[in-house]
Amino acid sequence: MELRHLRRLAPALLLTLLVAACATPSAVPPPARPTPPGPGPAPTQPPRPPAQPESFADLPGWAQDDHAAGFEAFRVTCGVARDPALAEVCRRARAAGPLDSVRARAFLEENFRPERLIGEGVLTAYFSPEYDARERPDAEFSAPVRPKPADMVGAGTAGKEALRRRADGSTEPYPDRTAIETSPPAQALAWMRPEDLFFLQIQGSGVLSFPGGRRSKAVFAATNGRTFAGIANPMRDRGLLAANNTSGEAIRGWLAENRGPRADQIMRLNPRYVFFSLAPDDGRQPVGAAGIPLPPGRAIAVDTGLTGLGELFFIDGTAPLLNGAFPDYRRTVVALDAGGAIKGPVRADLYLGLGARAGAEAGRVRHTLRMHRLVPKVGPYR
């Protein structure tokens, strides 16, 4: 996962991100821009992938979902939707206020109709981690948290290439992880255990805890623009981990036990590198690609080339591949984030929240996914 640009990230994720890249996290949302004069062009929506109409009775687990939680996630975040029909349902939801589960289910069924996206895909999960950090390096905390470099042109996100400006003014692609890590940092915002920094970069944002009680948010600033490469499969193929034990927890444990050149070699199989900025920890959930805090368990990162931010879905994730995973994830969710590895119409990265408990769960999520778009019954899709 970058929670906003990574996925925004992973989107961190653990396994998914490790296998395929997380949702890009986001930096603090930019200040609002003045509204230009005149009506301006209507916002465009991504193309709608093929889907099959169905009824709510067709959705496995629909009756058992916590509809109050699903409705509330939509009500609080629906202002990001650019689709006029969704905006109209959003106005109705906000006028209704918080609802109990019975009334929330009635609202959703009265205002939406489901349609199943064609095919099956993969559900993964990510979280916002908390890691120990130091202000100065030592033998254990040896990995620098680097800010966006002064010689970087672009941020390596949203399809923009990251370039390095040479002394003569020309540019070249920004170096990969190996080249960056073997160069002394011009500046270090903090120092972390190498495996913790690696996982922070997969997730795209997190909280750093310093001795004495100081806490700071590590906020996504940029990437080197290289394509994410997961390390789970190479570790399995080299016999470093069992095939059914490539969870984020297992991977991080191996990296910690082999800290040094051996672990560095494995982590450098992923050429993507993430830079950060630090901000005071306000205790809030991280901000996703939609520019708003992510509701835990009810927000997903999606392929924004195919899915509009703010769209509502019912996900049906079953048949987990990893030991210790929950058997299924069936719930109403809102598309609020994006990720470098989140590609295709039936692909989602579920945000699970803050801290170690969310991280342990996220690292075990790799389920077969079926997605059901909830389409407003107003406007052109009625």
N, C-alpha and C positions, 0 to 999 in steps of 0.2 A: 500498500500500500501506500502514494503520496497523498497525504490528507488533503492537500489542495492541488499542488503541482505534481507531486510524485505519484503519492496517491494517494496528489496535489501534492501517505503516501501515505500494493500494498497495500503503502500497503500494502506491515506490517504488519511482513505478515507472516504470521510467522511462516508456516509452511508454504502457503501460496506464494508469499512474497519471496521466500527462499527458493521455491521451485520456479516461480514465474514473475515476480516483481510486485510490489505493493501499490497501494493507492497513494498519490502524491500529496503531501500535506501542504498546508498553505501557510504562507506568511500572514501577518495581520492584514485584514482586508484594506485595500486602498481607500483613501477618502473619497466621498461622493463627489462626482463631477457635476458642474452646473448643467441643467437641462438645456439643450440647444433650442433655439427658437423654431417654431413650426412643428408639425406632427412627426416628421422624420419617418424613415422606413420602418415597417413592421418587423419585429424580431422574427428571425427564422428558427424553425425547429429542425432537428435532425430527421432524416428519412425514417419512416416507421417500418421496422422489420416485419416480415410475414407473420401473421398470427391467426389463430383459429378461435372464433367466438365460442363462448361456453357460458355456463351458469355458475353461480356461487356454490350450488350443490355439487358441482364437479371438482371443487378445489379440495384436495386432501388436507385435513386439518383446519379448514376454515372455521368450523363450528367451535373448535377447541381453542382458537387463538384468543389472546387478551385484546379484545377489540377496543377497549378504552385506551390502552397503551398505543395501539396502532393509529387510532383516530387522533390522539393527542400529538403524536409525532407529526402527523400530517398538518394538523391545525397550527402548530407552532412554526413549522418550516415552510408551509405552502406559499408564502409570499415570494419565494425565489422562482416559482414557475413562470415561464414566459408564454405558455400556451393559454389563450384567452378562455378556453373552456375550463381548464384547471383553475384559473384565476377566479372564475365565477363560483366554482364549488368551494374554493378557499374562502371567499366572502361569506358563503353560507356557513361554513364550519366555524369561522371566527365569530359570527353572530350567534351561533349555538352555544359557544363556550365549552368548557370541559363536560364530557358526558360519561355516564356509567357504561358498562360493557354492553348492556342490552340496547340502550339508545344509540351507542356508538355503532354497533353492528347495523342497526336499522338505518342510520344515516349513510353508512358506506354502501349498503345494498340499494338504497333509494337514489343515490347520486352517482354510482359507478356501475359499470358492467365489466365482467372479466373477459379477457381473451388470452389464450395460451400462446406464447411465442413458440414457433416451430423448432423442434429439436431439443437436445439436452446439452448441458454444459457443466461447469465446475463452480461450486461455491467454496470460497475460502474466507478467512477472517483476519482482521487486524485490530490493533489496540494502540493506546498511547502509553508508552512505558515510563517507568521511573528508575533512574540509575544513580548510583553513587558517582561523585566526581570530585576532583581536586583542583585547586588553583595553581598548583605547581606539580611537575611530573615526578614520578618515582618509579621504582622497578615494576610495580603493579599497575599504576595509572600512567601508562606511557603513550597513550594515543591522543593526539591533540584534536580538539573540536575546532575546526577551521572555519573562519568566516568566508563569505564570498570573496574571491581574490580580486585585488585591484586591477589585474591585467585581464580579467575575464570580460568578454563582450557577449551579451545575452545571458540567459539563465538556464539554458538546457531544458526548458520545460515547454509544454503546450506546443510541441513540434518545432521549437526554436533551437537552432544549433548553438552550442556553447563554443566560443572561440577564444583563443588567447592572442592578445595583441603583442607583437614583437616590438623590439626597440626601434626598428625602422618604420613602424606604422602598419606593416602588413599583418595578416592574421593567419592562424593555423588552428586545426581542431584542438580542443583542450585535451591535455594528457589523460591517460587512464589511471585507474586506482594505483597500480604499481608505481608509476612515475610520481604521482602525487605523494604517496606514503613514503617513498624513499628520498623525498626532498624535505629539508628542514622547513618547518612552518614559519612564514613571515609573521604570523600572529596566531596565538592560541587563546580561544575564549575560555577553555577549561581543558582538563585532562581526564581521560576515562580509561577503563580497561578496554583493550582492543576489541574483544568480542562484544562488549556492551555498545561501543561506538558503531560497530558493524550492524548490530540489530537496530540501533537508533536510526541509522541511515535507511534501513529497510522500511521502518515505520514512518519515517519522515518528520516526526516531531516527538517530543517527550518532555519529561521533567528531570532536571539534574538536582541532586541533593548533595550539599557540601557540608563538611564538618562544621559544627557550630549552629546548624539549623537553617542556614540560608538555602533557599530553593529558587531555581530559575527555570523558565521554560526555554527549551531548545526549539527554535522555530525554523522551519525550512526556509532557506535563502536561495539556493541554486543547486544545480547538478553540473557535472562535467559533460553532460549530453551523451554519454555512452549508454548503450543498451544494457538493461539489467540482465544478468545471467544468474540463475539460481544455483546454489551449491548443494542442495539436497541430493539430487540425482548423481552428481559426480562423487559425493561422499558414499552413497550407496554402492555405486559401481566399483569404487576402490576398496570396498569391504570395510569402510570406516564405521558404517552404521548398518543395522539390519534393515531390510526392505520395508518392514512394517513399523519401523521406529525412526522415521525421518522427521519427527515433529520439531518445531522450533526449540522446544525445551531440550531435546536430545542433541540437536546441532550445537546449541549454545554450550551445553555441558562438555561436549567433545572439544570445542574451541578453547574453553577455559582450561581443561586438563592438558591441552597441548599448546598452551600460550607460548608464542615465540615463532621461530622461522617456520615450523611445521603448520601451525594454524594460519600464519600470514600467507603461506602458499595457497592454502585452500580459499581463504577469503579473497585473494587476488584473482581467483577465477571469475569473480564478478567485477568487470571493469568500471561499473558505475560508481560514482563518488558523490556524496551529498555534503553541501556546506550549510552552515546554520548561522542564525543570530540568536542572542539571548534576550529574554524579556522577563519582567517580574512574574512569578507564578501567582495567578489569580484564582487557581483552583477550578477553573471552568474546563469543560470539554474542549478538545481542539477544534479548530475551524477547518471545514472541508472546502472543496472546490466551489461550492455554492456561496461561500463567504459567511457562513453561520455555524455556530457550534453543532456538533454531531450528537444526536440523541442515541445513547448506547443501546445496542440491540435492535435499533429501528432505522438505521441509516446504512446505505450500501454505496460502494464505489462501483461505477459502471463505465462502459465505453461511451463517452460523451459524443463520439461521432455518430452513434446510433440511438442514443437515449438522451432525452432532455433532462437537465437538472430540475428537481421538483416533481418528477413523475412518480406515481404511486404503483407499487407492485405487491403481489403476494408471492413469496418464494417458497419453494418446496424442495428442500435439500435433504437427501436420504443416502443410504449406503455409504457410510464413512469408510475411508481407506486406512485410517490410523488408529492405533490402539488408544483406548481411553476417551474416544470422542463421544459426544452426545449422539444418539441414534438419528435424530432429525432436527431440522430447523424449518419450521412452517409458521410463517408470520407475515403480517403486513409491514412493508418497509418503504422508505422514501429514498430516491436516488439523489444523493447530496454530495458525492465525491467522485473523484476520477483516479485512475492509476495506470502507470506505464505498462503493466502486465494484464490489465483488465481489458481484453479485446474480444469483440464479438457480441451478438445480441443476447445470448444466454450465458452470461458470465457476471458474477457479482462477488464483491468483497464486503463482508459484513463487519461493521464497526462494533466492537464489544465493550469498549470503555477504557477506564484508566487503571493502571497498576498491574501487579504480578498476577492476580487472580484472572483478570481478563486476558493477560498474555498467555497463561497456561492453557486457557480454553481456546484462544485463537490459534495457537500452535498445533492444535489437533483437528482443525476444521479443514477437511478436504472431502466434500460430499458431491454426489451427483445432483445436478441442479435442473429443476424445471421452473420456469418463470411465467407468471401470469400478470399481464399488465391490467391495471384497473383504469378503465377509460371513462371519462366523464360522460354522463348522459345528456349533457348540454352541448350546444355548438355543433360543429361539422361532424363529430363522431357519434352523435346521438343514435 
